[in-house]
Amino acid sequence: MNRGNLPRGGLLKEAAKDFELAKKYKDGKELITASLLYNRATEMVLKALFIKKTRRQPPEKASIAYLAMKAKLPDEISSELLTMEQDEMSDVMEEELEMERSEGYRVSTDSEYNNVLSKGNVVGRLISYAEANK
């Protein structure tokens, strides 16, 4: 099923499932998978809020910043999401450079775990906000 076409409530339910699954992966130190699931949950919640606020489908390739702006999130959540997105981009660049240096071998660090933990906290607050504003 194409998740982008789910009704708003379906998107929130799917986001909550991904969020719970991400926590399990995080606890198992599978940080890349956890991070991807947190990202997917974030996107689904923002799309659901976009639909609620605008009464139309969001653009297919909308950025987190665009969706957050259109969803009219509280400033605190919006700024945390934007910071999370910026941190994600710098982390990806660092990982690519590290993999070049180490010929593909990579070990998760405490810093990466803390970044994923922080991302989980932001996504959890976003889901709580969306559920309270159905």
Secondary structure as the mmCIF struct_conf table of DSSP 4:
data_model
#
loop_
_struct_conf.conf_type_id
_struct_conf.id
_struct_conf.beg_label_comp_id
_struct_conf.beg_label_asym_id
_struct_conf.beg_label_seq_id
_struct_conf.end_label_comp_id
_struct_conf.end_label_asym_id
_struct_conf.end_label_seq_id
HELX_RH_3T_P HELX_RH_3T_P1 ARG A 3 ASN A 5
BEND BEND1 LEU A 6 LEU A 6
HELX_RH_AL_P HELX_RH_AL_P1 ARG A 8 ASP A 27
TURN_TY1_P TURN_TY1_P1 GLY A 28 LYS A 29
HELX_RH_AL_P HELX_RH_AL_P2 LEU A 31 THR A 54
BEND BEND2 ARG A 55 ARG A 56
HELX_LH_PP_P HELX_LH_PP_P1 GLN A 57 PRO A 59
TURN_TY1_P TURN_TY1_P2 GLU A 60 LYS A 61
HELX_RH_AL_P HELX_RH_AL_P3 ILE A 64 ALA A 71
TURN_TY1_P TURN_TY1_P3 LYS A 72 LYS A 72
HELX_RH_AL_P HELX_RH_AL_P4 ASP A 75 SER A 102
TURN_TY1_P TURN_TY1_P4 GLU A 103 GLY A 104
HELX_RH_AL_P HELX_RH_AL_P5 ASP A 110 ALA A 132
TURN_TY1_P TURN_TY1_P5 ASN A 133 ASN A 133
#
